[in-house]
Amino acid sequence: MKILTVTGIKDVKNIKIIDAHVHLWAEKISGKFDYGIPLVNKRELIESCLKDFKNNNGCLAIDCTPYECGRNGKVLHDISQETGIDILSVSGFHRREYYPTDSKIWRLNKEEATVFFNSEIQQGLKETLNESFRIRASIIKIPFIGILEKNYHALTNAAIETALRNKIPILVHTEQGKNVEWFSDYLLKSGVQPQKVVFCHIDKRNDIKLHKQLAKQGFYLEYDTFLREKYNPDANTFKLIFSMVKEGYGNKIMIGSDIFENMMWKRVQAEKGYGSFFNELKNKLNLKLGSNEAVKNILGRNAAEFLKIED
C-alpha cells in the first residue's frame, strides 16, 4: 500500500497505529490576529513524543495544520526523519480565526484558491518551494462550520475541485458535527466519492443514527475526544465505537488524538505519554471487543485505506 508522506511516497506495510488527526507543528507567524494560532513549536518535546509513539507501535500521523496557520513542511520532514514516524501534510484551509487579519488565503477567489491548492498537491508546499527537496500535500482540509457562505463557500469549492482533480482524500473539520448531514449531501452532489472523505471531531455529536447513516453512505468518521474529559469519552465516544462495531461499521472509524498546542503536548507527555495513550486506548477496545480485526481497523488500517494513493 503506497502513501504520500512528507519524505516521499512510502510502501507502507504492517500497519498498526495511526494518529488520524494531530497538530505536530504550528509556529508563530507575523501579522495581526483577532484570535491567534495555538502554537506547537517545542521541537524536542514533539520528537520525544513521536519516538514514544513509535516504541508503542505507532507508524504514521496526519498533521492537520494548513498553510498560513503556522505550518512548516521542512520541520515536518526533519521531524519525520529524526523519529521514524511517517507524517502526512494537508493543503486546503482552516477556520478564519486561525489566520492573520491580512491573510493571503482568505483574499483568494475560487479560481485563485484552486490554483494555489493544486500547486501544493502537484508541486510542493508553499514554504518548501525554495528548499532542495519538495514536500507535497497528500490531503485537502476543509473546515465546515455548519453553514457555507462568503469566503468559506469559495474556498470550499476550490478545495473540492482540487481533490477531485488530483484524486486525493478530503479531511473535513466539523464544529461538533454541526449540520454535517447537509454538508455530506453537498459533497456527494459535487461529485465527491464518500470513501474519499473523513468527518473529524464527529464524536462530539453523540448521535448514533447519524453516524450509522454516514458510514452506510461510505464516509469515514474520525473520533478524537479521548483526551478531553469535558466530552465524557468513556460514556460517549467509546459507546459510539462499540455500537458502530456491533452494527458492522468498524471499517469506517479512525482514531485521532487532536493534540493541538504546546501545553497539551506537555500534559500528555507528563500524564501517560503519547504512545502509551494509544496503547491504553487499544487495551480498552480489546477489553470490550476482543483482539479482533475491528480493533486493528480502527487503530490504523482504516486510515491507511483512506490515505492510499490511487493507481
DOKOL-745350 format. One record per residue (C-alpha): residue number from 0; x, y, z. Coordinates in pm, 1 decimal. Each point is the difference from the previous one (the first is absolute). Layout:
N
+-----+----------+----------+----------+
!   k !        X !        Y !        Z !
+-----+----------+----------+----------+
! NUM !        X !        Y !        Z !
...
+-----+----------+----------+----------+
END
This chain:
311
+-----+----------+----------+----------+
!   k !        X !        Y !        Z !
+-----+----------+----------+----------+
!   0 !      0.0 !      0.0 !      0.0 !
!   1 !    156.7 !    328.8 !   -111.6 !
!   2 !    -50.7 !    324.8 !    194.0 !
!   3 !    141.9 !    346.4 !    -75.3 !
!   4 !    181.7 !    134.9 !    306.9 !
!   5 !    212.7 !    308.1 !     61.6 !
!   6 !    308.5 !   -208.5 !    -78.5 !
!   7 !   -142.0 !   -141.7 !   -322.9 !
!   8 !   -212.2 !   -291.5 !   -112.8 !
!   9 !     25.4 !   -290.9 !    242.3 !
!  10 !   -103.1 !   -360.7 !    -46.9 !
!  11 !   -157.5 !    -39.0 !    343.2 !
!  12 !    -30.1 !   -349.7 !    141.7 !
!  13 !    -93.6 !   -149.0 !    336.3 !
!  14 !   -230.7 !    286.6 !     94.6 !
!  15 !    -61.7 !     11.2 !    373.3 !
!  16 !    -86.4 !    342.7 !    145.3 !
!  17 !    -67.3 !    325.2 !   -188.2 !
!  18 !    -84.7 !    333.2 !    159.0 !
!  19 !   -259.5 !    118.5 !   -250.6 !
!  20 !    -20.9 !    356.1 !    132.3 !
!  21 !    274.7 !    190.1 !    181.0 !
!  22 !    197.3 !    326.1 !    -15.5 !
!  23 !    371.7 !    -73.7 !      8.8 !
!  24 !    126.8 !    346.0 !    -84.3 !
!  25 !   -151.0 !    350.2 !     -2.2 !
!  26 !    250.2 !    280.8 !     28.5 !
!  27 !    -52.9 !    367.9 !     66.0 !
!  28 !    -50.9 !    207.8 !   -313.2 !
!  29 !      2.5 !    375.1 !    -46.8 !
!  30 !   -315.0 !    205.0 !    -27.4 !
!  31 !   -292.7 !    121.7 !    205.1 !
!  32 !   -245.8 !   -260.2 !    130.9 !
!  33 !   -350.9 !     33.0 !    135.1 !
!  34 !     35.2 !   -342.9 !    160.8 !
!  35 !    338.0 !   -160.5 !    -59.9 !
!  36 !    177.5 !   -325.6 !    -78.3 !
!  37 !     26.6 !   -269.0 !    270.6 !
!  38 !    377.3 !    -43.5 !     -5.1 !
!  39 !    172.0 !   -337.2 !    -30.5 !
!  40 !    366.8 !     92.9 !    -28.7 !
!  41 !    192.3 !   -198.4 !    261.9 !
!  42 !    208.8 !   -217.3 !   -230.7 !
!  43 !    162.9 !   -212.4 !    268.7 !
!  44 !   -336.6 !    -67.8 !    165.7 !
!  45 !   -168.2 !   -104.4 !   -325.4 !
!  46 !    285.4 !   -227.2 !   -102.5 !
!  47 !      5.8 !   -163.8 !    343.5 !
!  48 !   -374.7 !    -65.6 !    -21.4 !
!  49 !     25.1 !   -142.9 !   -351.3 !
!  50 !    283.5 !   -231.5 !     99.6 !
!  51 !   -220.0 !   -123.8 !    284.9 !
!  52 !   -279.6 !    -45.4 !   -255.5 !
!  53 !    228.0 !   -209.5 !   -219.6 !
!  54 !    109.4 !   -213.1 !    295.4 !
!  55 !   -368.3 !    -73.8 !     62.0 !
!  56 !    -83.7 !   -119.0 !   -352.9 !
!  57 !    -70.9 !    344.6 !   -147.5 !
!  58 !     92.1 !     31.7 !   -366.6 !
!  59 !   -168.2 !    304.8 !   -153.5 !
!  60 !   -164.7 !    331.4 !     90.4 !
!  61 !   -205.4 !    251.2 !   -197.5 !
!  62 !    105.9 !    355.1 !     77.7 !
!  63 !   -313.1 !    211.9 !    -49.8 !
!  64 !    148.8 !    350.2 !     -9.9 !
!  65 !    -28.9 !    173.6 !   -340.3 !
!  66 !    193.1 !    290.7 !   -150.8 !
!  67 !     -8.4 !    335.6 !    185.8 !
!  68 !   -103.0 !   -170.3 !    324.2 !
!  69 !    360.2 !    -59.1 !    110.1 !
!  70 !     77.3 !   -300.9 !   -220.8 !
!  71 !    364.1 !    -66.1 !    -86.1 !
!  72 !     45.7 !   -290.8 !   -239.3 !
!  73 !    379.0 !     -6.0 !     38.9 !
!  74 !    -32.3 !    -49.0 !    376.4 !
!  75 !   -254.8 !   -278.0 !    -53.3 !
!  76 !    243.8 !   -164.5 !   -242.7 !
!  77 !    288.6 !     22.9 !    247.2 !
!  78 !   -210.7 !   -122.3 !    294.2 !
!  79 !   -112.3 !   -299.8 !   -204.2 !
!  80 !    356.5 !    -91.2 !    -87.2 !
!  81 !    115.5 !     43.0 !    359.7 !
!  82 !   -277.6 !   -208.4 !    158.9 !
!  83 !    -78.7 !   -261.1 !   -264.9 !
!  84 !   -369.7 !     93.3 !      2.1 !
!  85 !   -149.0 !     61.1 !   -343.4 !
!  86 !   -185.8 !    331.5 !    -13.0 !
!  87 !   -257.7 !    126.8 !   -247.4 !
!  88 !    -66.0 !    368.1 !    -62.1 !
!  89 !   -318.3 !    176.7 !   -110.1 !
!  90 !    -79.5 !    277.7 !   -242.4 !
!  91 !   -335.4 !    177.6 !      1.0 !
!  92 !    -97.8 !    232.3 !    283.8 !
!  93 !   -123.2 !     29.7 !    358.4 !
!  94 !   -242.6 !    224.4 !    191.5 !
!  95 !     44.3 !    372.2 !    -68.6 !
!  96 !     97.2 !     90.4 !    357.1 !
!  97 !    324.6 !   -198.8 !    -26.7 !
!  98 !    135.5 !    234.9 !   -268.3 !
!  99 !    152.6 !    349.1 !     13.1 !
! 100 !   -242.4 !    278.0 !    -85.0 !
! 101 !    186.7 !     63.1 !   -327.4 !
! 102 !      1.6 !   -370.1 !    -97.8 !
! 103 !     83.6 !    -74.9 !   -362.0 !
! 104 !   -216.1 !   -311.9 !     -8.5 !
! 105 !   -313.7 !    184.5 !    106.9 !
! 106 !     42.5 !    258.8 !   -277.5 !
! 107 !     -7.6 !   -265.7 !   -273.3 !
! 108 !   -301.5 !    -63.0 !   -219.5 !
! 109 !    -99.2 !   -351.8 !   -100.3 !
! 110 !    218.2 !    -11.3 !   -312.0 !
! 111 !    306.2 !    143.3 !    177.6 !
! 112 !    -41.9 !   -235.1 !    295.2 !
! 113 !    -31.1 !   -298.5 !   -234.0 !
! 114 !    331.1 !     94.9 !   -162.4 !
! 115 !    165.9 !     32.9 !    341.5 !
! 116 !   -133.2 !   -327.1 !    143.6 !
! 117 !     83.6 !   -185.0 !   -320.1 !
! 118 !    356.1 !    135.0 !     14.1 !
! 119 !     46.3 !   -134.6 !    352.9 !
! 120 !   -115.1 !   -342.6 !   -114.7 !
! 121 !    193.6 !    -21.1 !   -323.7 !
! 122 !    308.8 !    216.0 !     58.5 !
! 123 !     54.4 !     38.9 !    371.1 !
! 124 !    -97.9 !    179.8 !    317.8 !
! 125 !     31.4 !    377.0 !    -39.3 !
! 126 !    266.1 !     36.2 !    267.7 !
! 127 !    220.5 !   -277.3 !   -146.1 !
! 128 !     16.3 !    112.8 !   -362.8 !
! 129 !    347.3 !    149.6 !     49.4 !
! 130 !    134.5 !   -302.7 !    188.2 !
! 131 !    221.1 !   -263.0 !   -160.3 !
! 132 !   -288.5 !   -245.0 !     25.0 !
! 133 !   -371.8 !     42.0 !    -62.6 !
! 134 !   -264.0 !   -117.2 !    246.5 !
! 135 !   -344.0 !    -56.5 !   -144.7 !
! 136 !   -325.2 !      4.4 !    191.3 !
! 137 !   -195.3 !   -324.7 !    -13.1 !
! 138 !   -336.4 !    114.0 !    137.0 !
! 139 !   -234.3 !    296.2 !    -39.5 !
! 140 !   -139.2 !    151.0 !    321.7 !
! 141 !   -337.9 !    175.1 !     11.9 !
! 142 !   -149.8 !    162.2 !    311.7 !
! 143 !   -377.0 !    -31.3 !     -0.4 !
! 144 !   -141.6 !    227.2 !    268.7 !
! 145 !   -364.6 !    -94.2 !    -51.7 !
! 146 !    -72.7 !    241.2 !   -284.4 !
! 147 !    165.9 !     69.2 !   -334.4 !
! 148 !     15.4 !    366.4 !    -93.0 !
! 149 !    225.8 !    279.0 !   -126.4 !
! 150 !    370.9 !    -91.4 !     -3.8 !
! 151 !    -68.2 !   -338.8 !    157.9 !
! 152 !   -212.4 !    -86.8 !   -301.6 !
! 153 !    263.8 !    101.4 !   -254.9 !
! 154 !    287.8 !   -170.9 !    179.7 !
! 155 !   -203.7 !   -315.9 !     60.7 !
! 156 !    -90.5 !    -29.8 !   -367.6 !
! 157 !    365.6 !     55.8 !    -92.5 !
! 158 !    109.0 !   -273.8 !    241.2 !
! 159 !   -261.6 !   -241.7 !   -135.6 !
! 160 !    105.3 !     66.7 !   -359.3 !
! 161 !    365.8 !    -54.4 !     91.3 !
! 162 !    -77.4 !   -327.0 !    177.7 !
! 163 !   -200.6 !   -129.2 !   -295.3 !
! 164 !    264.8 !    102.6 !   -250.5 !
! 165 !    280.4 !   -169.7 !    191.6 !
! 166 !   -200.4 !   -294.9 !    137.1 !
! 167 !    107.6 !     73.2 !    356.0 !
! 168 !   -194.9 !    -31.8 !    327.0 !
! 169 !   -185.6 !    279.8 !    177.4 !
! 170 !     27.5 !     57.4 !    373.3 !
! 171 !   -297.5 !    197.9 !    132.5 !
! 172 !     30.0 !    190.4 !    327.0 !
! 173 !   -348.2 !     11.8 !    149.1 !
! 174 !   -131.3 !    216.8 !    281.9 !
! 175 !   -116.6 !   -283.9 !    223.1 !
! 176 !   -164.3 !   -155.6 !   -306.4 !
! 177 !   -230.9 !    299.5 !    -45.3 !
! 178 !   -220.9 !    -34.3 !   -311.8 !
! 179 !    235.8 !   -265.0 !   -137.2 !
! 180 !   -285.9 !   -188.7 !   -167.5 !
! 181 !    -55.3 !    303.7 !   -222.9 !
! 182 !    368.2 !     23.3 !    -87.5 !
! 183 !     24.6 !   -370.5 !    -75.8 !
! 184 !   -275.0 !     45.9 !   -259.9 !
! 185 !    180.8 !    306.3 !   -136.5 !
! 186 !    318.2 !   -203.9 !    -48.3 !
! 187 !   -187.1 !   -281.8 !   -173.5 !
! 188 !   -175.4 !    245.4 !   -234.0 !
! 189 !    341.8 !    148.7 !    -79.6 !
! 190 !    119.7 !   -339.4 !   -125.0 !
! 191 !    208.3 !   -100.0 !    301.2 !
! 192 !     17.1 !   -371.6 !     79.4 !
! 193 !    -92.5 !    -55.3 !    367.4 !
! 194 !    292.6 !   -235.9 !     57.9 !
! 195 !    229.1 !    296.1 !    -75.2 !
! 196 !   -139.1 !    203.8 !    293.7 !
! 197 !     55.6 !    -12.3 !    375.5 !
! 198 !   -213.3 !    207.6 !    237.6 !
! 199 !    213.9 !    105.3 !    296.6 !
! 200 !   -102.4 !     67.7 !    361.9 !
! 201 !   -330.7 !   -166.3 !    -84.3 !
! 202 !    -15.0 !   -186.8 !    332.5 !
! 203 !    -79.6 !    335.5 !    164.3 !
! 204 !   -344.4 !    -49.5 !   -151.0 !
! 205 !   -122.3 !   -308.2 !    179.5 !
! 206 !   -260.7 !   -109.3 !   -254.2 !
! 207 !     38.1 !   -367.8 !    -85.9 !
! 208 !   -272.2 !     19.9 !   -266.1 !
! 209 !    195.6 !    272.0 !   -183.7 !
! 210 !    329.3 !   -189.3 !     33.0 !
! 211 !   -151.4 !   -315.7 !   -144.3 !
! 212 !   -159.0 !    196.8 !   -283.7 !
! 213 !    331.1 !    161.7 !    -98.5 !
! 214 !    191.0 !   -328.2 !     26.5 !
! 215 !   -264.8 !   -180.6 !   -203.2 !
! 216 !     46.2 !    260.9 !   -273.3 !
! 217 !    373.0 !    -75.3 !      2.4 !
! 218 !    143.9 !    295.7 !    192.5 !
! 219 !    273.7 !    -44.0 !    260.7 !
! 220 !    -47.5 !    132.9 !    354.2 !
! 221 !    287.3 !    123.0 !    215.6 !
! 222 !    -38.1 !    -12.0 !    379.9 !
! 223 !    236.8 !    201.5 !    218.3 !
! 224 !   -149.0 !    113.5 !    332.6 !
! 225 !    194.8 !   -256.6 !    204.3 !
! 226 !    225.5 !    267.1 !    152.6 !
! 227 !   -287.3 !    238.3 !     70.9 !
! 228 !   -183.8 !   -100.5 !    315.1 !
! 229 !   -269.0 !    267.2 !    -46.3 !
! 230 !   -141.1 !   -214.9 !   -282.7 !
! 231 !    -10.4 !   -304.9 !    230.2 !
! 232 !    166.9 !   -239.1 !   -246.7 !
! 233 !    -59.7 !   -309.5 !    213.9 !
! 234 !   -374.7 !     50.9 !    -10.1 !
! 235 !    -25.5 !    145.6 !   -349.4 !
! 236 !    283.9 !    -71.1 !   -244.0 !
! 237 !     68.5 !   -356.6 !    111.0 !
! 238 !   -370.9 !    -70.8 !     -3.0 !
! 239 !    -16.5 !    131.8 !   -357.3 !
! 240 !    289.1 !   -224.8 !   -102.8 !
! 241 !   -150.0 !   -310.3 !    156.9 !
! 242 !   -339.5 !     69.4 !   -157.7 !
! 243 !    152.6 !     67.2 !   -342.9 !
! 244 !    201.1 !   -322.7 !      9.6 !
! 245 !   -306.8 !   -196.5 !    109.8 !
! 246 !   -190.6 !    143.9 !   -298.0 !
! 247 !    278.7 !   -102.3 !   -238.6 !
! 248 !    164.5 !    340.5 !    -51.5 !
! 249 !    334.1 !    -64.5 !    167.2 !
! 250 !    163.3 !     49.6 !   -340.2 !
! 251 !   -104.6 !    366.9 !     -8.7 !
! 252 !    151.1 !    135.0 !    322.6 !
! 253 !    337.3 !    170.6 !     47.8 !
! 254 !    164.4 !    111.6 !    322.5 !
! 255 !    176.0 !    331.7 !     55.2 !
! 256 !    154.9 !    168.4 !    302.9 !
! 257 !    -69.0 !    356.8 !   -119.9 !
! 258 !    286.7 !    132.7 !    210.9 !
! 259 !     24.7 !    360.8 !   -118.4 !
! 260 !    226.9 !    220.6 !    213.2 !
! 261 !    315.7 !    -12.3 !    213.9 !
! 262 !   -169.5 !    -29.4 !    339.1 !
! 263 !   -210.3 !   -292.1 !   -115.4 !
! 264 !    308.7 !   -181.8 !   -130.4 !
! 265 !    172.3 !     60.5 !    334.2 !
! 266 !   -303.4 !   -127.0 !    190.7 !
! 267 !    -25.7 !   -318.9 !   -207.4 !
! 268 !    371.4 !    -67.2 !     41.2 !
! 269 !    -14.9 !     57.9 !    376.0 !
! 270 !   -316.8 !   -200.2 !     66.9 !
! 271 !     39.9 !   -312.5 !   -209.4 !
! 272 !    214.7 !     57.3 !   -305.6 !
! 273 !   -114.6 !     35.4 !   -359.9 !
! 274 !     64.7 !   -363.1 !    -89.7 !
! 275 !   -146.0 !   -131.0 !    323.8 !
! 276 !   -318.1 !    196.4 !    -65.2 !
! 277 !    -60.3 !   -203.6 !   -315.1 !
! 278 !     91.0 !   -326.6 !    169.2 !
! 279 !   -242.8 !     76.7 !    282.0 !
! 280 !   -262.4 !     70.3 !   -264.1 !
! 281 !     76.2 !   -330.8 !   -169.5 !
! 282 !    -31.2 !   -186.9 !    329.1 !
! 283 !   -342.8 !    152.8 !     68.7 !
! 284 !   -120.9 !    -95.6 !   -346.4 !
! 285 !    137.0 !   -353.5 !     31.5 !
! 286 !   -162.6 !    -42.0 !    339.7 !
! 287 !   -342.2 !     71.1 !   -146.8 !
! 288 !     35.7 !   -124.9 !   -357.3 !
! 289 !    264.0 !   -265.7 !     35.1 !
! 290 !    328.6 !      8.5 !   -188.3 !
! 291 !   -159.3 !    -16.9 !   -342.5 !
! 292 !     12.0 !    155.2 !   -343.8 !
! 293 !   -231.4 !    286.0 !     99.2 !
! 294 !    251.2 !    131.6 !    253.4 !
! 295 !    286.2 !    -22.2 !   -249.3 !
! 296 !   -210.1 !    179.6 !   -259.5 !
! 297 !    -98.8 !    278.4 !    237.3 !
! 298 !    354.6 !     58.0 !    125.1 !
! 299 !    167.0 !     17.4 !   -338.6 !
! 300 !   -118.4 !   -202.1 !   -295.9 !
! 301 !   -302.2 !    219.2 !    -75.4 !
! 302 !    214.7 !    312.5 !    -10.2 !
! 303 !    255.7 !   -173.4 !   -222.3 !
! 304 !   -273.9 !   -104.6 !   -241.3 !
! 305 !   -127.2 !    356.7 !     -5.9 !
! 306 !    346.6 !    140.5 !    -69.3 !
! 307 !    125.4 !   -244.8 !   -259.5 !
! 308 !    100.6 !    139.5 !   -336.9 !
! 309 !   -231.0 !    -90.4 !   -284.7 !
! 310 !    162.0 !   -170.9 !   -298.6 !
+-----+----------+----------+----------+
END
